[in-house]
Structures are given as structure tokens and as C-alpha cells.
Amino acid sequence: MKFIYKINDSELFRFTFMPIDSKMYVLISGNRALIVDPCIDQDALNLLKKREISDIIILPTHEHYDHISGINWLKDNFNCKVIATEECARNLYNPKLNFSNHFDVLFLFHPEDIQRQVRELNVQPYLCYADEVLKDELTFTWQEHKVEIIKTPGHSQGSVCIIIDDKYVFTGDSFICNQTTITRLPGGSVLDYETKTLPFVCSLKKNMKILPGHGEVCRSC
């Protein structure tokens, strides 16, 4: 667990799903939480219970298993609402399209120690569902914070970026600092990335904090 930022009266924490460095972000305000890309993490559970969290909004940046693996776990422990795009919602419920039924295959070209650790996870076919589905974009207020969900396909069909207060943007795998966005997986599209997502990333206000799905925080240029 790592505390990252104080956002007005809210606190933002980051947790890591190893061995593939997928990031879960937990924003806490009072007894409510907003969670981006949930994974199962005992420290996160302890934090949420210590803060007596009563309601959670879950925002997956896309439908791949390492960014949704904690959804059912959170729903078992808290009152949660999952908001996703139509494409993401459809793929959440399909173990083939969310990659959980062949998760280890995605790491065939990674170092052997990473492949071994992924195999040890013993990921089983997994499915979950969205409680609210958005068509294109969605803007709402959460605990006096402005939240914008914007579709950014390319890495996957259901990918989004999430902007908080026009200052913080959670990009999932649509943009990872100092890395090339992966578009070769099933559901990916170079055309969508180049015509929709890349222009969005380039349009971000200068010095916005970018919180990606893997790796470290960076700033927009």
C-alpha cells in the first residue's frame, strides 16, 4: 500500500497486483470510496474496514482480468456499484474476452520468473457484471469531486480514462508512462488508438497527474 495524494478532503492510495504490476487506486472520502481497477488485497480490505467504508463505486478502466479481479471480492464485503462502458460490461461476463480463462498465455514472452509467478496464481475462469452501463461518456459528482469517464478504445474495446477534478487522470492501459500502448491483443485496435485515444491523451491539460494501470505516476506534457 502506498499513500499517493491528498485531494481536498480525500485520500488516494495505490495497491499493486503482483507479479504483473497492475495498479488499484482507492480514493477515500468520509465513509465512501471510489476504486479504480480493483484487485484482491488484504491491506486494502483492512484500510476500508478501518475507515468504516459503507459504499463503494468501482470504475474498471477496461475488462482485462488483472484490472477487474477484485470486483466480486469487494462486492462480497461491501455495498458496491460497478460502472462500465457497454463493451467493458459485455466482456466482464465472458472469461474468454476478459482473458481469465487463458491468463498465463499472455505472459509467454515475459521472463521465466514472471511466467512462473503467473502460473502460481492459478487464475480460474472469472466473470463479474456491471451495475450501471454508459454508452459514450459519463460525468457525475462524487463526494464533491467531479468525475468524468471517457471512452478510450485501442488497448481494448471497453477501455476508458477517468478524470477527477480536471487534475488527475486514471488511464489504465490506454496510456502507460514511457511505454507503447499495446493494441495487438484481441479487441485491440491501432486505428481506434490513433484516432480516438491518442488525440485525447494529447489534449490533456498541462501537468495533469497521470495514474496508469502499470508503472509510476507521471505528468501530462
Salt bridges, closest charged atoms under 4 A:
ASP9 OD1 - HIS145 NE2 3.91
GLU11 OE1 - ARG51 NH1 2.65
ASP21 OD1 - LYS23 NZ 2.73
ASP37 OD2 - HIS67 ND1 2.90
ASP55 OD2 - ARG32 NH1 3.33
ASP66 OD2 - HIS67 NE2 3.23
ASP66 OD2 - HIS214 NE2 3.61
GLU87 OE2 - LYS151 NZ 3.11
GLU112 OE2 - ARG119 NH2 3.05
GLU120 OE2 - ARG116 NH1 3.20
ASP131 OD2 - LYS75 NZ 3.01
GLU132 OE1 - LYS81 NZ 3.18
GLU148 OE2 - LYS146 NZ 3.75
ASP165 OD2 - HIS145 ND1 2.68
ASP166 OD2 - LYS146 NZ 3.70
ASP173 OD2 - HIS62 NE2 3.42
ASP173 OD2 - HIS67 NE2 3.34
ASP173 OD2 - HIS155 NE2 3.26
ASP173 OD1 - HIS214 NE2 3.22
ASP192 OD1 - LYS196 NZ 3.59
GLU216 OE1 - ARG14 NH1 3.42
